Amino acid sequence: MRVFVTGATGFIGSAVVRELLGAGHQVVGLARSDAAVEALKTAGAEVHRGALDDLDSLHDGAAAADGVIHLAYNHDFSDFVGNGKLDLYAVETLGAALEGTGKPLVVTSGTLMLTMIAPGRLGTEEVAPDPGSTAPRIASENAAMSMAERGVRSSVVRLAPTVHGEGDKGFVPRLIDIAREKGVSAFVGDGSNRWPAVHRLDAARLFRLAVEAAPAGSTVHGAAEEGVPFRDIAEVIGRQLKLPVVGIAAEDVGEGEHFGFLSAFVPLDNPTSSTLTQRQLGWHPMEPALIRDLEEGHYFKD
């Protein structure tokens, strides 16, 4: 299969490219910069010049492929709504290029959106968002699901907020930076709220399985662990940095003084199941779990 991948040189995307190539697929990666071009060539992938906001380039890349994996996303939280709209336009464009072909389109979302749809419940693949929602990520999910009725084998991969492994630049490294800055490793309340987690290599395998076999209109969950108590994350950060571990009252988090832009995410309880995903696609996570990965020490090297 010739697979067009957006976000192909990112933390997750670069692992997806290697996974696809290792399984015998051809890969064409979207490249915005000269550095991305070189990274893709070095990996053994073909290059398609373009960008997330260049919808013509997205359409052309998808139209020339046997399937698409859409991973690119602008994570600048200062324009959260605008970047959500940009993602929606990208999903709609990719889907339009595949309409009527029966080819696969795999779109990336996140499990944190489940806290808005089913607060306090174990999030399963069957939990569906409001079809009329315009919220970032949720609108893109709905757009992808609607394409199943237009002759596209569309599916959504909801990733855990903690996709971990060497090279991670997401939530966990920021928590480590905050602990260094503040001199303490903190959690909220009693720290019992849970974050699901998945290793980037397990996530990469899931994307390959999804583009190969996920049914049209399906949702799959990239969560190897249903939920790691946030206190456990704070404790291993404290041990590694030799800092005290402290709790912060929930009412004091909203000010954003300790966790900054992460204040909206740190208190969330996001237990997420991947039971149906594992059964349907034969996905069996094999890489180190989050706490073990943190204990290996690579997150704490200067």
C-alpha positions as CSV (number, residue, x, y, z in Angstrom):
1,M,0.0,0.0,0.0
2,R,1.2,3.5,-0.8
3,V,0.4,5.5,2.3
4,F,0.4,9.3,2.5
5,V,1.4,10.5,6.0
6,T,1.0,14.0,7.4
7,G,3.1,14.8,10.5
8,A,5.5,12.2,9.1
9,T,8.6,13.7,10.8
10,G,7.1,14.3,14.3
11,F,7.6,12.3,17.4
12,I,4.8,9.8,16.6
13,G,4.8,10.2,12.8
14,S,8.5,9.3,12.4
15,A,7.8,6.0,14.3
16,V,4.7,5.4,12.1
17,V,6.8,5.9,8.9
18,R,9.4,3.3,10.1
19,E,6.6,0.9,11.1
20,L,4.9,1.2,7.7
21,L,8.2,0.7,5.8
22,G,9.1,-2.3,8.0
23,A,5.8,-3.9,7.1
24,G,6.5,-3.5,3.3
25,H,4.4,-0.4,2.6
26,Q,5.5,2.6,0.5
27,V,5.4,5.8,2.4
28,V,5.0,9.4,1.1
29,G,5.5,12.0,3.9
30,L,4.2,15.5,3.9
31,A,7.2,17.9,4.3
32,R,7.1,21.6,5.0
33,S,10.8,22.2,5.4
34,D,14.1,21.2,4.0
35,A,14.9,19.5,7.3
36,A,11.8,17.4,7.0
37,V,12.7,16.5,3.4
38,E,16.1,15.2,4.5
39,A,14.6,13.3,7.5
40,L,12.1,11.5,5.2
41,K,14.7,10.6,2.6
42,T,17.0,9.3,5.3
43,A,14.2,7.1,6.6
44,G,13.6,5.7,3.2
45,A,10.3,7.5,2.5
46,E,9.2,9.6,-0.5
47,V,8.6,13.3,-0.1
48,H,5.5,15.4,-0.9
49,R,6.2,19.1,-0.3
50,G,3.4,21.0,1.3
51,A,1.9,22.1,4.7
52,L,-1.1,21.6,6.9
53,D,-2.6,24.9,5.8
54,D,-1.9,24.2,2.1
55,L,-5.1,22.3,1.3
56,D,-4.2,21.8,-2.4
57,S,-1.0,20.0,-1.4
58,L,-3.0,17.8,1.1
59,H,-5.6,16.9,-1.6
60,D,-2.9,16.0,-4.2
61,G,-1.0,13.9,-1.7
62,A,-4.1,12.0,-0.7
63,A,-5.4,11.5,-4.2
64,A,-2.2,9.9,-5.3
65,A,-2.1,7.4,-2.4
66,D,-3.8,4.1,-1.5
67,G,-4.4,5.3,2.0
68,V,-3.8,8.3,4.3
69,I,-2.7,8.6,7.9
70,H,-3.3,12.1,9.3
71,L,-1.1,12.9,12.2
72,A,-0.1,16.6,11.7
73,Y,-1.5,19.1,14.2
74,N,-0.5,22.5,15.4
75,H,-0.3,22.3,19.2
76,D,0.1,26.0,19.9
77,F,-2.4,26.4,22.7
78,S,-2.5,30.1,22.3
79,D,-4.8,29.5,19.3
80,F,-6.5,26.3,20.4
81,V,-9.8,27.0,18.5
82,G,-8.1,28.2,15.3
83,N,-5.8,25.2,15.2
84,G,-8.8,23.0,15.7
85,K,-10.5,24.6,12.6
86,L,-7.3,24.1,10.6
87,D,-7.4,20.4,11.5
88,L,-11.0,20.1,10.5
89,Y,-10.3,21.7,7.1
90,A,-7.4,19.3,6.6
91,V,-9.6,16.3,7.4
92,E,-12.3,17.4,5.1
93,T,-9.8,17.9,2.3
94,L,-8.2,14.5,2.7
95,G,-11.6,12.9,2.8
96,A,-12.8,14.6,-0.3
97,A,-9.7,13.4,-2.2
98,L,-10.6,9.8,-1.2
99,E,-14.4,10.0,-1.6
100,G,-15.9,7.0,-3.4
101,T,-12.7,5.0,-3.5
102,G,-13.0,2.8,-0.5
103,K,-9.5,3.7,0.5
104,P,-8.6,4.2,4.2
105,L,-8.3,7.5,5.9
106,V,-7.0,7.4,9.5
107,V,-7.5,10.5,11.5
108,T,-5.8,11.3,14.9
109,S,-7.8,12.5,17.9
110,G,-7.2,12.3,21.7
111,T,-8.8,10.5,24.7
112,L,-8.9,13.7,26.7
113,M,-12.0,14.6,24.8
114,L,-13.8,11.7,26.6
115,T,-13.7,13.8,29.8
116,M,-16.2,16.2,28.1
117,I,-18.4,13.5,26.7
118,A,-18.4,10.9,29.5
119,P,-17.0,12.5,32.7
120,G,-16.4,10.1,35.5
121,R,-16.8,7.0,33.3
122,L,-14.4,4.6,31.7
123,G,-14.1,5.8,28.1
124,T,-14.6,3.1,25.5
125,E,-14.4,3.2,21.7
126,E,-18.2,3.2,21.6
127,V,-18.5,6.6,23.3
128,A,-19.4,9.0,20.5
129,P,-19.3,12.8,20.6
130,D,-22.3,15.0,19.9
131,P,-22.5,15.0,16.1
132,G,-23.2,18.7,16.0
133,S,-20.2,19.7,18.1
134,T,-17.8,22.3,16.8
135,A,-15.2,21.7,19.5
136,P,-11.6,21.1,18.3
137,R,-10.8,17.5,17.6
138,I,-14.4,16.5,18.2
139,A,-15.5,18.3,15.0
140,S,-12.6,16.5,13.1
141,E,-13.8,13.1,14.5
142,N,-17.3,13.7,13.3
143,A,-16.1,14.8,9.9
144,A,-14.0,11.6,9.6
145,M,-16.9,9.4,10.7
146,S,-19.3,11.0,8.1
147,M,-16.9,10.0,5.4
148,A,-17.7,6.4,5.9
149,E,-21.0,7.1,4.2
150,R,-19.2,8.7,1.3
151,G,-17.1,5.7,0.2
152,V,-14.1,6.3,2.5
153,R,-12.8,3.6,4.9
154,S,-12.4,6.3,7.6
155,S,-11.3,5.6,11.2
156,V,-10.2,7.6,14.2
157,V,-7.3,6.8,16.5
158,R,-7.8,8.4,19.9
159,L,-4.4,8.7,21.5
160,A,-3.7,8.9,25.2
161,P,-2.4,12.3,26.4
162,T,0.9,10.6,27.4
163,V,2.4,9.1,24.3
164,H,5.8,8.4,25.8
165,G,9.3,7.2,24.7
166,E,12.7,8.7,23.9
167,G,12.3,12.0,22.1
168,D,9.0,12.9,23.7
169,K,8.3,16.7,23.8
170,G,4.7,16.5,25.1
171,F,3.0,16.7,28.5
172,V,5.5,14.6,30.5
173,P,8.6,16.6,29.6
174,R,6.7,19.8,30.5
175,L,5.8,18.3,33.9
176,I,9.4,17.6,34.5
177,D,10.4,21.1,33.5
178,I,7.8,22.6,35.8
179,A,9.1,20.4,38.7
180,R,12.6,21.7,38.0
181,E,11.4,25.3,37.9
182,K,9.2,25.1,41.0
183,G,11.5,22.9,43.1
184,V,8.6,20.4,43.8
185,S,6.9,17.7,41.8
186,A,3.2,18.3,42.2
187,F,-0.2,16.6,41.8
188,V,-3.7,17.9,42.3
189,G,-5.9,16.9,45.3
190,D,-5.0,13.3,46.3
191,G,-3.5,12.6,42.9
192,S,-5.9,9.7,42.2
193,N,-7.0,11.1,38.8
194,R,-5.9,8.9,36.0
195,W,-4.1,9.5,32.7
196,P,-4.0,6.7,30.1
197,A,-0.7,6.1,28.4
198,V,0.9,4.4,25.4
199,H,4.4,4.0,24.1
200,R,5.1,5.7,20.8
201,L,6.2,2.4,19.2
202,D,2.9,0.7,20.3
203,A,1.0,3.7,18.9
204,A,2.9,3.4,15.6
205,R,1.8,-0.2,15.3
206,L,-1.8,0.8,16.0
207,F,-1.7,3.3,13.2
208,R,-0.4,0.7,10.8
209,L,-3.1,-1.8,11.8
210,A,-5.8,0.9,11.4
211,V,-4.8,1.9,7.9
212,E,-4.6,-1.8,6.9
213,A,-7.8,-3.1,8.5
214,A,-9.9,-0.7,10.6
215,P,-13.5,-0.9,9.4
216,A,-15.2,2.2,8.0
217,G,-16.6,4.5,10.6
218,S,-14.6,2.9,13.5
219,T,-12.9,4.4,16.5
220,V,-9.9,2.8,18.1
221,H,-8.0,3.7,21.2
222,G,-4.3,4.1,21.6
223,A,-4.2,3.5,25.3
224,A,-1.9,0.6,26.5
225,E,-2.7,1.6,30.1
226,E,-6.2,2.5,31.1
227,G,-5.1,5.0,33.6
228,V,-1.9,5.8,35.5
229,P,-2.7,7.7,38.8
230,F,-1.3,11.2,38.4
231,R,0.3,10.9,41.8
232,D,2.4,8.0,40.5
233,I,3.7,10.2,37.7
234,A,4.5,13.0,40.2
235,E,6.3,10.6,42.5
236,V,8.6,9.1,39.9
237,I,9.5,12.6,38.7
238,G,10.2,13.6,42.3
239,R,12.5,10.5,42.8
240,Q,14.4,11.1,39.6
241,L,14.9,14.8,40.3
242,K,15.4,14.3,44.1
243,L,12.6,16.8,44.8
244,P,9.7,16.7,47.3
245,V,6.3,15.5,46.0
246,V,3.4,17.7,47.1
247,G,-0.3,18.0,46.5
248,I,-2.0,21.2,45.4
249,A,-5.6,21.9,46.3
250,A,-7.9,21.6,43.3
251,E,-9.3,25.2,43.9
252,D,-5.7,26.6,43.5
253,V,-5.0,25.0,40.1
254,G,-7.3,27.2,38.1
255,E,-5.1,30.2,38.6
256,G,-2.5,28.5,36.4
257,E,0.3,29.7,38.7
258,H,2.0,26.2,39.1
259,F,1.2,24.2,36.0
260,G,0.7,27.1,33.5
261,F,-1.1,26.0,30.3
262,L,-1.3,22.5,31.7
263,S,-3.6,23.6,34.5
264,A,-6.7,22.6,32.4
265,F,-5.3,19.1,31.9
266,V,-3.5,18.0,35.0
267,P,-6.6,17.5,37.2
268,L,-8.5,15.5,34.5
269,D,-9.6,11.9,35.2
270,N,-9.4,10.1,31.9
271,P,-9.6,6.3,32.3
272,T,-9.7,4.8,28.8
273,S,-10.2,1.3,27.6
274,S,-8.7,-0.2,24.5
275,T,-10.3,-3.6,24.9
276,L,-12.4,-3.4,21.7
277,T,-9.4,-2.1,19.8
278,Q,-7.2,-4.9,20.9
279,R,-9.8,-7.5,20.0
280,Q,-10.8,-6.0,16.7
281,L,-7.3,-5.2,15.3
282,G,-5.2,-7.7,17.2
283,W,-3.2,-4.8,18.7
284,H,-1.2,-6.0,21.7
285,P,1.0,-3.3,23.3
286,M,4.5,-4.7,24.1
287,E,6.7,-1.7,24.9
288,P,7.5,-0.4,28.5
289,A,4.7,1.1,30.5
290,L,4.9,4.8,31.4
291,I,6.3,4.5,35.0
292,R,8.9,2.0,33.9
293,D,9.8,4.3,30.9
294,L,10.3,7.2,33.3
295,E,12.3,5.1,35.7
296,E,14.8,4.3,32.9
297,G,16.0,7.9,33.2
298,H,16.2,9.1,29.6
299,Y,13.5,11.7,30.3
300,F,15.8,13.4,32.9
301,K,19.0,13.7,30.9
302,D,20.1,17.3,30.4
